[in-house]
Amino acid sequence: MIRLHHVPASRSFRILWLLEELGLDCELVHHSIRDGSLRDPAYLAKSPAGRVPALEIDGEVIFESAAILQTLCERHPQAGLAPVPGAPERVRYLELMGFAETMASLIENLNMQHLFLRDPAQASPVVLKLITARLAATLGALEGMLGDHDYLLASGFSAADAMMGFNLFVAPYYVKLDPFPGLLAYRTRLEARPGFIAARARDGEQTFYTQDFYPVPEA
């Protein structure tokens, strides 16, 4: 039994997506950011920061996206979704896994400012402008890293694409992707993957974004 603790349109989608790529079924345990379930002591015992994802598998619980993805890849090496230690692409793969969280942390900060912490009208335009510019810079850097490859690694699809690719479906709430044609084409390729389609069908509807785009407010 594999059990994934999940919030729709959150980082836990990365895990759901990779499980589908691996052909592994799981039970989804749905949570909401607003219903208090992530702060329940029973859940905090699984994920100490009270966040998703948390994956229950083979009698243990794993939290943090990168750790879960890497563990799944190591348990299923035949899938070839992560370069092994010593492989030529190993360092780039690890860099991408970390860079995905650099980008995701900026998205999370914007989520907090626009959606969760206070009346959005009270958010600092200067802070929002700075974080949004940093997010745009990471997107530009990612387009350069992608180059003319179909996926982030020249060898093909990997867990790094699930880790990073998720960001490209939430970053556009704050930064339009039109200036990044390479990323738009990459996102289209990701959307066409059977594993992504199957995961999206199970993801559920997100409840925290109430508009398609959140511009930086005027100072």
C-alpha positions, 0 to 999 in steps of 0.5 A: 500500500502506498498512501500519498497525503495530498493537496490539489495543485500543490507540491504533492502533485510532483509525487502523484505524477512520478507515481503515475510515470512509474505505474504505481498505484496509491491511495490519496489522502486529501487535505486542505491548507485551510481546514487545519488537518495539516496541523493535526498532531497525527499529521505532524508526526508524518510531516513535521512542518505540517506540509504536503507531500508526505508519502507512506510506503513500505512501513515508513513515512517520507516527507519533502518532495525531492527526498520522496522522488529520489527514493522512488527512483532508487527503489525503481532503478529500471525506470531510469528516472534518475542518474545514478551516482557517478553518471555524467548527468548526476550533478546536473540532475541534483542541481535541477532538483535544488533549483526547482525548490529555489523557484518553488520557494519564490512561488510560495512567498507570492502565494503567502503575500497574495492569498494567505497572510492578510488582506492582499491590499496590505501587502507591500508592492515593493516586496511583491515586485522584488519577489516577482522579478526573482521568479521571472529571473529563475524562469529565464535561467531555466529556459537557458538550462533547457536549451534545445532539449526536449527535457531538462536532461539530454538523456530524456525525461527524469524526476527532475522534470516532475520536480521542476515541471510542476512549477511551470503550472503555478508560476504563471499565476504571477509571471506570464510565460509568453517571454519564454517560448522554450518553456511554453513548448516544454510545458506542452510536452509535459502536459502530453505525457500519459503520466501527467494526464493520469496524475492530473485526472486524480489531482482534484480541483485547487481552491486557493487561486481565485483568478488567472493572474495576480499582477504586482499592485501599484505602489 
